[in-house]
Amino acid sequence: MISEEELKNIMAVEGINCFNASITMDSFEKSLILLDENTMDELIRFVKLNNIKNVFCTYSFYDDDYFIIDEELMDEFDSEYNEEFDEEIYSVISKGIEEHNKQIEKLDLSRPVEVHIFCIYETRYIAINDYDFWCDKLGIISAKEKIQDLIKDNSDTIDRKKKERRLNNQVLKVEFKNYVLNDNEFKNCTNQKLRSDYMHLIFQREENNKYKIVFQDMDGSLNHCISVNFIEMLWREYKSQK
């Protein structure tokens, strides 16, 4: 693809002014594209035949946000993949993410992807376009595609981790259940408000930190609804045993 400097030099030799311009895609939809091989010579010939003095160019570039896997993007995947893309699963694909981001950081994203070169004739844009999707040629894919590939490539490990986590949570839930049912403080929580307060306070005890994971949301915060429903279930069990 011709560089902006090369383009302006060519136009200067032809006695044509060339300016870098910003234009909306809506405007380009209304433009006329020269079809004779879409060449620079054809545009120059049109400009000279119609005594046009100025041409314009608009260069487009890859955005590093399209490629870099960051925390914001992973938060988006939390909602899409739910429990599959939590901190534990991130540990499985983190090396791949790091390698991908390092590869992107080495790219020269000042290299243009496309250029639109045009003049204005009778209120219409007369244009030629050139494209160089060079990242595609290098096999560079978007951040979202990379995450999907990493999850797919590590699906066996992810499934094993998920199974281990479920089993561990079941063990922790049973331990926690026994802990609560044998806690005299719990037995004195005779209404829902007291039990809700109890559930909140109990996790402020350091020895209960290991149980938090059973009641956590994807962001690591305690899910109040899940914890309250659990404590109510335990209260019903406790009352039935009396």
trRosetta pair geometry for C-beta under 8 A, 3 or more apart (Angstrom, degrees):
i j d omega theta_ij theta_ji phi_ij phi_ji
1 112 6.0 -115 110 79 148 106
1 114 7.8 -135 -125 -118 149 26
1 115 6.1 141 -175 1 119 118
1 130 5.3 151 -126 126 92 123
1 131 7.6 -91 -87 131 125 8
1 132 4.3 -111 -30 -15 122 135
2 6 4.9 -126 -168 88 89 123
2 7 5.1 107 133 -63 122 89
2 10 7.7 -33 -164 -3 145 141
2 40 7.3 58 -21 -68 158 141
2 115 7.0 -90 63 49 83 161
2 130 7.0 80 19 56 88 163
3 6 4.6 94 54 9 82 102
3 7 6.8 -143 93 -8 42 88
3 112 7.9 153 -118 11 57 121
4 7 5.6 -54 -147 35 31 114
4 8 6.4 27 158 -16 65 106
4 20 6.5 9 -147 -83 133 114
4 57 6.5 171 -122 99 85 146
4 59 6.3 -73 -64 -38 110 140
5 8 6.1 -58 -149 37 29 106
5 9 6.4 29 154 -19 63 107
6 9 5.7 -57 -150 36 31 112
6 10 6.4 33 154 -21 66 104
7 10 5.9 -55 -152 33 30 110
7 11 6.4 23 155 -13 65 109
7 18 6.0 -171 130 175 93 160
7 57 5.8 67 128 -65 158 160
7 115 7.7 -156 -64 174 152 153
7 117 6.8 -149 -151 -102 136 131
8 11 5.7 -55 -145 41 33 110
8 12 6.1 39 154 -26 66 106
8 18 4.5 -151 -111 71 69 130
9 12 5.6 -52 -145 33 30 114
9 13 6.6 34 154 -21 63 101
10 13 5.9 -54 -156 31 31 111
10 14 6.7 17 151 -7 63 110
10 40 6.8 -9 140 167 156 143
10 44 8.0 -99 146 -76 107 136
11 14 5.6 -64 -150 45 36 106
11 16 4.2 -87 -170 80 90 99
11 17 7.0 -3 142 125 124 5
11 18 4.0 114 58 -39 160 121
11 44 7.8 -156 -107 -103 68 104
11 55 6.1 -135 -123 45 141 122
12 15 7.6 45 -176 -72 32 21
12 16 7.4 -102 -69 58 23 58
12 18 7.4 -84 -45 11 73 108
14 44 5.6 -96 -142 -150 166 123
14 47 7.9 77 135 85 135 131
14 48 7.4 -102 177 -65 113 116
16 44 7.1 -139 -10 -129 153 85
16 47 5.9 31 -112 139 142 150
16 48 8.0 -91 -66 -67 119 80
16 52 7.6 32 -131 104 110 80
16 53 6.7 176 -136 -173 63 38
16 54 7.1 153 -176 -104 80 20
16 55 5.7 29 157 1 125 107
17 53 5.9 28 18 148 105 82
17 54 4.6 -28 74 -106 106 74
17 55 7.3 167 86 26 55 62
18 54 7.6 158 -86 -159 28 61
18 55 5.3 -18 -108 72 75 91
18 56 7.3 157 -159 -97 59 24
18 57 6.3 22 -178 -9 104 111
19 54 6.5 0 3 -168 112 109
19 55 7.6 170 25 89 70 44
19 56 5.2 -30 71 -111 85 75
19 57 7.4 175 87 23 38 73
20 56 7.4 97 -145 -162 9 74
20 57 5.8 -43 -108 71 56 86
20 58 7.4 112 -165 -93 65 44
20 59 7.4 -38 -139 7 105 99
21 56 4.0 -7 8 -170 134 125
21 57 6.8 129 25 56 81 34
21 58 5.7 -62 79 -68 72 89
22 58 6.4 107 -116 -119 30 111
23 27 4.9 -96 177 67 102 141
23 28 6.5 108 123 -47 118 92
23 56 7.5 102 -36 124 128 136
23 58 5.2 -103 27 -59 98 153
23 116 7.1 -96 57 87 128 139
23 118 7.8 -18 -1 45 169 138
23 125 7.7 103 -168 -106 155 152
24 27 4.9 106 63 -2 78 98
24 28 7.5 -145 103 0 48 85
25 28 5.3 -52 -152 38 44 113
25 29 6.5 55 148 -30 68 97
26 29 5.6 -47 -155 23 34 116
26 30 7.2 20 151 -7 61 104
27 30 6.0 -68 -162 41 36 104
27 31 6.8 50 141 -43 68 101
27 125 6.3 87 155 -24 94 146
28 31 5.0 -38 -149 7 45 123
28 116 6.4 -77 -108 -135 129 159
28 125 6.8 -76 -108 86 48 155
28 127 7.0 -25 -135 14 87 170
30 124 7.2 -128 139 -135 89 78
30 125 6.9 95 93 24 78 106
31 118 6.4 -63 -147 -127 143 145
31 124 6.7 130 -133 176 50 80
31 125 3.4 -51 -113 82 105 109
31 126 7.0 -172 -171 -72 94 16
31 127 4.8 23 156 4 141 124
32 124 5.7 38 -4 153 108 128
32 125 6.9 171 25 87 64 57
32 126 5.3 -18 70 -108 102 64
32 127 7.1 147 76 22 48 76
33 38 7.0 -14 169 -109 100 100
33 127 5.6 -40 -105 76 63 88
33 128 7.0 105 -158 -104 75 38
33 129 6.6 -35 -133 0 119 106
34 38 6.1 138 89 -114 81 48
34 39 7.7 -86 113 40 125 54
34 42 5.0 167 155 121 143 126
34 43 6.0 -158 13 -74 156 74
34 46 6.7 -133 -90 -27 137 147
34 126 6.7 54 -46 178 98 87
34 127 7.1 -158 2 84 84 35
34 128 5.4 -36 46 -77 109 88
35 38 6.7 -14 -131 -59 27 74
36 39 6.5 -62 106 21 83 98
36 42 4.6 162 74 -109 115 149
37 42 7.0 152 61 -23 82 138
38 42 7.4 -122 -158 46 8 138
38 128 4.9 136 -175 -149 74 95
38 129 6.6 -52 -165 48 131 63
38 130 7.4 155 137 -74 120 72
39 42 4.6 101 64 1 85 101
39 43 7.3 -150 100 -2 51 83
39 128 6.9 -89 66 -134 13 152
40 43 5.7 -57 -154 37 37 110
40 44 6.2 35 151 -18 70 107
40 117 7.3 10 -112 81 81 159
40 128 6.7 -150 -82 73 45 161
41 44 5.7 -56 -147 39 32 111
41 45 6.2 35 153 -23 66 105
42 45 5.6 -51 -147 34 31 113
42 46 6.5 32 152 -19 63 103
42 128 7.0 124 71 -75 104 133
43 46 5.7 -53 -150 35 33 111
43 47 6.3 35 152 -21 66 106
43 55 7.2 81 153 -125 120 144
43 117 6.3 52 178 112 175 113
43 118 7.9 -109 -143 -108 130 33
43 119 7.2 147 -174 -5 98 107
43 126 7.3 154 -133 128 85 99
43 127 7.8 -4 -110 -162 124 22
43 128 4.9 -98 -52 -11 129 123
44 47 5.6 -52 -147 35 32 114
44 48 6.3 26 157 -15 66 107
45 48 6.1 -59 -146 39 28 106
45 49 6.2 29 157 -21 64 110
46 49 5.9 -58 -145 36 28 112
46 50 6.3 -1 164 5 64 115
46 52 7.8 6 122 21 74 132
46 119 7.4 -176 105 40 109 133
46 121 7.7 -88 155 -43 111 156
46 126 6.0 -135 134 148 149 146
47 50 6.5 -82 -152 51 22 92
47 52 4.4 -95 -152 63 73 110
47 55 6.2 -52 -99 -62 145 113
47 119 5.5 142 -98 -37 99 162
48 51 7.5 32 -170 -74 32 36
48 52 7.8 -79 -53 40 22 77
50 121 5.8 9 143 -123 162 126
52 55 7.3 82 127 -63 119 77
52 119 4.9 67 153 179 155 146
52 120 7.7 162 -142 59 129 54
52 121 6.4 -71 -76 -82 136 96
54 119 6.8 143 95 -131 58 92
54 120 7.9 -1 85 26 100 94
55 117 6.3 22 163 179 121 88
55 118 6.7 169 -161 90 82 26
55 119 4.7 -60 -106 -74 74 90
56 117 7.4 172 87 -152 44 48
56 118 5.7 -24 62 67 89 76
56 119 7.1 141 13 -93 79 41
56 120 7.8 35 4 -26 121 92
57 115 6.0 -11 -168 -172 103 105
57 116 6.9 158 -153 82 52 51
57 117 4.9 -12 -102 -102 86 74
57 118 7.8 148 -88 19 40 64
58 115 7.0 157 79 -155 48 55
58 116 4.6 -4 54 54 99 100
58 118 7.9 -5 6 16 100 107
59 112 4.4 -82 -167 -115 109 137
59 114 7.4 163 -153 88 50 48
59 115 5.1 -18 -101 -102 70 85
60 112 6.4 96 65 -161 43 91
60 113 5.2 -57 101 59 89 99
60 114 4.7 5 47 56 112 90
60 115 7.5 -162 17 -75 73 40
61 109 6.0 92 169 162 114 80
61 110 6.8 -32 -130 -134 143 27
61 111 7.4 128 -132 77 95 38
61 112 5.6 -80 -84 -115 75 54
61 113 5.9 143 -124 -2 24 95
62 66 6.2 -112 -173 50 84 133
62 67 7.1 33 163 -24 122 121
62 107 7.8 -37 77 134 142 141
62 109 5.2 -105 73 -143 98 97
62 113 5.7 113 -45 -53 74 125
62 135 5.9 83 -83 -28 154 140
63 66 4.7 101 72 -13 86 103
63 67 7.9 172 95 2 55 84
63 109 7.8 89 -115 -174 12 137
64 67 5.8 -68 -157 46 48 101
64 68 5.3 34 156 -20 86 115
64 104 6.5 119 -148 160 89 118
64 109 5.7 -93 -61 -52 90 170
65 68 6.3 -52 -116 40 29 102
65 143 8.0 -69 160 -7 43 141
66 142 5.5 -74 166 -129 82 93
66 143 6.7 -178 152 -2 34 98
67 100 7.9 -153 169 158 86 98
67 104 4.4 164 129 -124 127 136
67 107 7.7 17 87 27 170 150
67 135 7.7 -121 -82 -152 133 149
67 140 6.7 -14 -123 167 129 113
67 142 6.3 -112 -95 -136 53 43
67 143 5.5 131 -177 -48 18 86
68 73 7.9 171 105 -7 64 142
68 101 5.7 59 -139 -124 76 92
68 104 5.7 -163 -78 103 70 157
68 143 6.0 -17 75 -82 25 131
69 73 5.7 -112 -147 73 56 141
69 74 7.0 70 176 -52 90 94
69 97 4.9 -104 86 -150 145 101
69 100 6.2 52 2 89 122 128
69 101 6.0 -104 40 -64 85 103
69 143 4.6 163 -75 -152 68 105
69 146 6.3 -107 -55 83 125 126
69 147 6.2 140 -120 -61 128 101
70 73 5.4 100 54 10 64 100
70 74 7.2 -126 106 -2 35 93
70 143 7.8 -29 6 -149 68 154
71 74 5.6 -58 -148 40 34 111
71 75 6.3 42 152 -26 67 101
72 75 5.7 -50 -153 28 31 115
72 76 7.0 35 148 -20 61 99
73 76 5.5 -48 -159 28 39 114
73 77 6.8 33 147 -15 66 103
73 143 5.5 -55 -152 135 168 136
73 144 7.1 -134 -165 -74 120 73
73 147 7.3 -166 140 -38 116 147
74 77 5.5 -53 -151 37 40 112
74 78 6.9 61 146 -37 64 89
74 85 7.0 -162 -166 162 80 120
74 90 7.0 42 -156 -104 141 122
74 147 7.6 178 -97 -115 70 143
75 78 5.4 -32 -158 6 39 120
75 79 7.9 31 153 -10 59 93
76 79 6.6 -59 -171 33 38 102
76 80 6.7 24 142 -10 69 114
77 80 5.1 -61 -143 45 46 111
77 81 5.3 9 168 8 84 113
77 85 4.7 -90 129 143 105 171
77 147 6.1 -111 -83 152 155 153
78 81 6.9 -70 -130 53 16 83
78 82 7.4 62 170 -101 52 18
78 85 5.7 -131 -94 90 45 109
78 86 7.5 74 -125 -89 90 56
78 218 4.7 129 -168 148 119 151
78 219 7.5 43 -164 -61 163 75
79 82 7.3 20 -161 -71 23 57
80 85 7.5 28 70 14 81 144
81 84 4.0 -93 167 65 105 108
81 85 3.8 82 78 -10 134 112
81 151 7.3 -127 -115 -124 149 158
82 85 7.4 105 59 27 27 83
82 218 7.3 -132 -163 -75 43 131
83 86 6.0 -22 -162 -26 50 118
83 162 7.1 98 126 -129 111 109
83 218 7.4 -138 -95 -92 48 97
84 89 5.9 76 162 -81 50 170
84 151 7.1 59 150 -150 121 128
84 158 6.6 39 -160 173 89 129
84 162 7.1 -27 -109 -82 64 132
85 89 5.5 -105 -121 81 31 138
85 90 7.1 68 -174 -60 65 81
85 151 7.4 -49 -85 -97 98 131
85 218 8.0 28 84 -152 74 126
86 89 5.5 94 48 15 59 99
86 90 7.0 -101 112 -10 33 94
86 218 5.7 -133 -104 -142 93 78
87 90 5.4 -49 -148 30 34 120
87 91 7.0 43 152 -27 62 95
87 220 7.3 42 -24 -68 135 108
88 91 5.9 -47 -164 19 34 113
88 92 7.7 35 142 -19 59 98
88 161 5.7 173 144 168 114 126
88 165 6.2 138 87 -79 172 135
89 92 5.5 -45 -165 23 47 116
89 93 7.0 9 152 8 73 104
89 151 7.8 25 169 -117 123 93
89 158 5.5 41 -132 -131 103 100
89 161 6.4 157 -89 95 67 145
89 162 7.7 20 -76 -63 108 88
90 93 6.5 -77 -149 53 35 86
90 94 5.6 59 154 -64 73 97
90 97 8.0 -20 -162 -3 81 149
91 94 5.7 -24 -132 -8 29 122
92 154 5.1 151 149 156 118 147
92 157 5.2 160 -145 116 130 124
92 158 5.8 -168 75 -77 170 76
92 161 6.4 -117 -55 -23 132 154
93 96 5.0 -52 -169 43 73 116
93 97 5.9 78 133 -27 85 99
93 147 7.5 91 139 -141 152 64
93 150 4.1 93 -148 153 127 126
93 151 6.6 -41 -64 -70 153 56
93 154 5.7 -155 -76 25 91 153
94 97 5.5 -54 -148 36 35 114
94 98 6.3 36 154 -21 68 104
95 98 5.7 -53 -149 35 31 112
95 99 6.4 30 154 -17 65 106
96 99 5.8 -54 -146 38 31 110
96 100 6.2 34 154 -21 65 107
96 146 7.6 -177 144 169 105 99
96 150 4.5 164 100 -119 150 122
96 153 7.7 138 -97 69 161 134
96 154 7.8 -143 -9 -31 145 130
97 100 5.7 -55 -148 36 30 112
97 101 6.3 26 156 -16 65 107
97 146 7.6 120 -108 130 62 120
97 147 7.6 30 -94 -94 101 78
97 150 6.9 -2 -55 -81 75 172
98 101 5.9 -56 -146 38 29 108
98 102 6.4 30 155 -19 64 107
99 102 5.8 -55 -148 35 30 112
99 103 6.5 34 152 -22 63 105
100 103 5.7 -57 -155 33 31 114
100 104 6.6 28 151 -18 65 105
100 143 7.8 127 137 -118 136 64
100 146 5.0 97 -138 -172 158 152
101 104 5.6 -53 -149 36 35 112
101 105 6.3 39 153 -24 67 105
102 105 5.7 -51 -147 32 32 114
102 106 6.9 32 154 -20 61 104
103 106 6.1 -60 -160 31 31 110
103 107 7.4 43 145 -36 61 97
103 140 7.3 -171 133 -113 118 101
104 107 5.6 -42 -162 8 42 118
104 140 7.3 118 -94 -153 77 124
107 135 7.3 20 -141 -100 148 101
107 140 7.2 47 -83 -103 144 162
108 111 5.0 75 105 -20 98 106
111 132 7.9 -85 153 101 101 126
111 134 6.3 -39 123 43 133 151
112 115 5.9 48 140 -56 150 93
112 132 7.0 81 98 50 74 112
113 131 6.9 -7 153 -153 68 72
113 132 6.3 -147 -155 70 35 67
113 133 6.1 37 -157 -98 95 54
113 134 7.3 -131 -111 15 65 85
113 135 7.9 -30 -104 5 108 103
114 129 6.7 -3 -174 -173 108 95
114 130 6.7 171 -152 90 62 50
114 131 4.6 -14 -103 -107 96 70
114 132 7.1 176 -77 25 49 62
115 129 7.2 169 87 -152 51 52
115 130 5.2 1 53 55 92 95
116 127 5.6 -14 -173 -163 92 131
116 128 7.8 165 -154 83 50 41
116 129 5.3 -16 -105 -104 71 83
117 127 6.5 144 78 -154 45 73
117 128 5.3 -12 62 59 98 87
117 129 7.7 -179 23 -83 69 35
117 130 7.7 22 0 3 106 101
118 125 4.8 4 178 -173 144 96
118 126 6.0 152 -157 75 81 44
118 127 3.6 -30 -92 -94 105 87
118 128 7.5 179 -76 21 62 53
119 125 7.7 152 76 -153 32 54
119 126 5.3 -17 60 59 82 100
119 127 8.0 -179 21 -76 51 53
120 123 7.2 1 -177 -119 99 16
120 124 7.2 155 -155 75 59 34
120 125 6.2 -35 -100 -97 66 56
120 126 7.5 169 -99 15 15 83
121 124 5.9 -32 71 64 71 85
121 126 5.1 18 17 -15 119 126
133 136 4.2 20 132 14 110 122
133 137 6.9 136 100 -19 69 86
134 137 5.3 -50 -152 34 43 115
134 138 6.5 37 151 -14 69 105
135 138 5.7 -59 -149 42 36 107
135 140 3.9 -75 -172 64 90 121
136 139 7.7 43 180 -71 32 23
136 140 7.2 -82 -65 53 24 74
141 145 4.1 -96 159 91 121 132
141 146 5.5 154 88 -58 104 80
141 149 7.3 87 76 -13 154 140
142 145 4.6 92 56 9 82 104
142 146 6.9 -144 95 -9 42 87
143 146 5.7 -56 -148 34 30 112
143 147 6.6 30 155 -18 64 103
144 147 5.9 -52 -150 34 32 110
144 148 6.5 32 152 -17 64 107
145 148 5.6 -57 -151 38 33 113
145 149 6.3 34 151 -20 67 106
146 149 5.6 -54 -147 37 32 111
146 150 6.2 32 155 -20 66 106
147 150 5.7 -55 -146 36 31 111
147 151 6.3 30 156 -18 65 106
148 151 5.9 -55 -148 37 29 110
148 152 6.3 28 154 -17 64 109
149 152 5.7 -57 -146 39 30 110
149 153 6.0 26 158 -17 67 110
150 153 5.8 -54 -139 40 28 108
150 154 6.1 -1 166 7 63 114
151 154 6.4 -75 -142 53 22 91
151 155 6.7 59 151 -77 61 75
151 158 6.6 27 -156 -47 71 162
152 155 5.7 -13 -157 -42 32 112
154 157 4.8 -47 -177 46 88 114
154 158 5.5 94 120 -28 88 99
155 158 5.5 -57 -142 40 31 113
155 159 6.1 34 158 -22 67 104
156 159 5.9 -53 -148 34 28 110
156 160 6.5 27 153 -17 62 106
157 160 5.7 -55 -150 37 33 112
157 161 6.3 34 152 -20 66 106
158 161 5.6 -54 -147 36 31 112
158 162 6.3 33 153 -21 65 105
159 162 5.7 -53 -147 35 31 112
159 163 6.4 31 154 -19 64 105
160 163 5.7 -54 -149 36 32 111
160 164 6.3 32 153 -18 65 106
161 164 5.7 -54 -147 38 31 111
161 165 6.2 33 153 -22 65 107
162 165 5.6 -54 -147 35 30 113
162 166 6.4 31 154 -20 64 104
163 166 5.8 -52 -149 34 31 110
163 167 6.4 28 155 -15 64 107
164 167 5.9 -58 -149 39 30 109
164 168 6.1 30 154 -19 66 110
165 168 5.6 -56 -145 39 30 111
165 169 6.1 32 155 -21 65 107
166 169 5.7 -54 -147 36 29 111
166 170 6.5 32 153 -23 63 104
167 170 5.7 -52 -151 31 32 113
167 171 6.7 32 152 -17 64 103
168 171 5.8 -54 -153 35 34 111
168 172 6.3 31 151 -16 67 108
169 172 5.6 -55 -144 41 33 111
169 173 6.0 37 155 -26 66 106
169 213 6.8 -119 -102 113 91 101
169 214 5.2 138 -154 -107 90 81
170 173 5.7 -51 -145 32 29 113
170 174 6.6 28 155 -17 62 103
171 174 6.0 -57 -155 35 30 108
171 175 6.4 30 150 -17 65 108
172 175 5.5 -55 -147 38 34 113
172 176 6.0 32 155 -19 68 108
172 210 6.5 -141 -130 136 120 92
172 211 5.6 169 174 -116 108 65
172 213 6.9 34 98 64 171 102
172 214 5.2 -157 104 -55 120 121
173 176 5.7 -54 -144 38 29 110
173 177 6.2 37 153 -25 63 105
173 214 5.2 148 -76 -139 84 146
174 177 5.6 -50 -147 32 30 116
174 178 6.6 28 155 -15 63 104
175 178 6.0 -61 -155 37 29 107
175 179 6.3 32 149 -24 65 108
175 211 7.2 -139 90 -91 104 108
176 179 5.3 -51 -148 33 34 117
176 180 6.3 31 156 -17 67 104
176 208 7.6 84 -120 -147 99 96
176 211 4.4 111 -87 -135 127 136
176 214 6.6 -129 4 31 154 157
177 180 6.1 -58 -150 36 28 106
177 181 6.2 20 158 -13 65 112
177 234 6.2 -165 -140 -104 80 116
178 181 5.9 -57 -139 41 29 108
178 182 6.2 12 164 -4 64 115
179 182 6.4 -79 -154 46 21 98
179 183 6.3 30 151 -39 63 110
179 208 7.6 160 138 -105 158 100
179 211 7.8 -108 39 -65 150 154
180 183 5.4 -53 -148 18 33 118
180 186 5.1 110 -176 -85 76 164
180 202 7.5 3 -99 -138 95 163
180 231 7.2 -138 -162 -121 154 79
180 234 5.4 4 106 175 137 161
181 186 7.2 -86 -93 90 20 149
181 234 6.3 -132 -69 -169 87 109
181 237 7.3 -58 -100 102 124 115
181 238 5.9 -170 -129 -88 87 101
183 186 4.3 81 82 -1 101 109
183 187 7.2 -177 96 -11 56 83
183 202 7.9 40 166 -116 176 124
184 187 5.4 -52 -152 33 42 116
184 188 6.8 39 153 -19 68 103
185 188 6.0 -60 -159 33 34 109
185 189 7.3 44 144 -34 63 98
185 198 6.6 163 132 -134 101 115
186 189 5.7 -47 -160 11 42 116
186 195 7.7 54 -151 -121 74 82
186 198 6.0 120 -106 174 66 151
186 234 7.6 -45 -180 123 138 128
186 238 7.6 -163 130 -79 112 164
187 238 7.0 -153 -105 179 76 143
188 194 7.5 -105 116 162 70 143
189 194 3.9 -173 -148 120 78 108
189 195 4.3 119 147 -75 134 67
189 197 7.8 -170 -127 58 119 88
189 198 4.8 -62 -81 -27 149 146
189 235 7.3 -95 92 -101 106 122
190 194 6.4 38 39 44 50 148
191 194 5.2 93 58 10 73 103
191 195 7.2 -144 98 -4 36 92
192 195 5.6 -59 -146 40 34 110
192 196 6.1 37 155 -22 68 105
192 228 7.9 49 -171 -168 96 109
192 232 7.0 8 -122 -96 94 108
193 196 5.8 -53 -147 34 29 111
193 197 6.4 28 154 -15 63 106
194 197 5.7 -56 -149 39 31 110
194 198 6.1 38 150 -26 65 106
195 198 5.3 -48 -145 33 34 118
195 199 6.5 37 154 -22 64 100
195 228 7.6 105 115 -145 99 73
195 231 5.0 164 167 136 108 126
195 232 6.7 112 122 -76 151 64
195 235 6.0 -44 -110 -59 152 140
196 199 5.8 -51 -151 31 31 110
196 200 6.7 29 151 -16 62 105
196 228 5.4 5 -109 -114 90 108
196 231 7.3 166 -84 70 42 146
197 200 5.7 -57 -153 36 34 112
197 201 6.1 25 155 -14 69 111
198 201 5.9 -61 -143 41 28 105
198 202 6.0 35 159 -33 66 108
198 231 6.9 153 81 -155 107 148
199 202 5.9 -46 -141 24 26 115
199 203 7.4 20 161 -13 55 103
199 227 4.9 143 167 150 135 111
199 228 6.2 -162 43 -86 163 55
199 230 7.7 125 -124 71 135 97
199 231 4.6 -107 -71 -43 124 150
200 203 6.8 -71 -170 32 29 102
200 204 7.6 28 141 -22 62 105
200 227 8.0 109 -69 121 56 145
201 204 5.5 -52 -163 22 47 117
201 205 7.8 52 146 -25 66 91
202 205 6.1 -43 -172 15 45 112
202 208 5.7 -119 152 163 81 180
203 208 5.6 -119 -114 108 45 124
203 209 7.6 96 -163 -94 74 45
203 211 7.4 -125 -106 79 89 100
203 212 5.8 93 -145 -91 120 98
203 222 6.5 137 85 -94 174 148
205 208 4.7 67 77 9 96 110
206 209 5.9 -17 -167 -25 47 113
208 211 5.1 -46 -174 30 76 117
208 212 7.3 100 134 -45 79 81
209 212 5.8 -32 -166 -7 45 117
210 213 7.3 -37 177 8 44 106
211 214 5.7 -37 -178 16 65 117
211 215 7.5 29 141 5 79 104
212 215 6.3 -83 -163 50 44 91
212 216 5.8 56 147 -53 81 109
212 222 6.5 -81 -154 -89 96 95
213 216 5.5 -46 -137 10 35 123
215 222 5.6 19 115 -149 107 78
215 223 5.5 -141 170 46 72 86
215 226 5.1 176 -144 100 80 116
215 227 4.5 55 -158 -73 145 93
215 230 6.9 -100 -94 6 116 149
216 220 5.6 -21 -170 -147 130 31
216 221 6.6 137 -151 70 79 25
216 222 6.2 -57 -100 -96 62 41
216 223 6.5 134 -154 -10 12 91
217 220 7.1 -41 70 25 70 19
217 221 5.2 -5 38 61 111 80
217 222 7.7 31 -1 100 86 5
217 223 5.0 122 -52 -67 85 98
222 227 6.1 5 174 -30 104 144
223 226 4.1 42 102 19 119 114
223 227 6.3 153 85 -15 65 88
224 227 5.9 -63 -146 41 28 108
224 228 6.0 25 160 -18 67 111
225 228 6.0 -58 -144 38 25 107
225 229 6.3 24 158 -17 63 109
226 229 5.9 -58 -148 38 27 110
226 230 6.3 29 154 -22 63 109
227 230 5.6 -55 -150 34 30 114
227 231 6.5 25 156 -16 65 105
228 231 5.9 -55 -146 37 32 106
228 232 6.3 32 154 -19 65 107
229 232 5.8 -57 -149 37 30 112
229 233 6.4 35 152 -22 64 105
230 233 5.6 -54 -152 33 31 113
230 234 6.6 29 151 -16 64 104
231 234 5.5 -51 -149 37 36 113
231 235 6.4 42 149 -24 65 101
232 235 5.5 -47 -147 31 35 114
232 236 6.6 36 153 -18 64 100
233 236 5.9 -52 -153 33 32 110
233 237 6.6 31 149 -17 63 107
234 237 5.5 -55 -149 38 35 113
234 238 6.1 39 152 -23 68 105
235 238 5.5 -51 -145 35 32 114
235 239 6.3 31 155 -18 65 105
236 239 5.8 -53 -146 37 30 110
236 240 6.4 29 155 -20 63 107
237 240 5.8 -57 -148 35 30 110
237 241 6.6 25 155 -18 63 109
238 241 6.0 -64 -154 34 30 109
238 242 7.0 40 150 -36 63 100
239 242 5.8 -44 -157 11 37 117
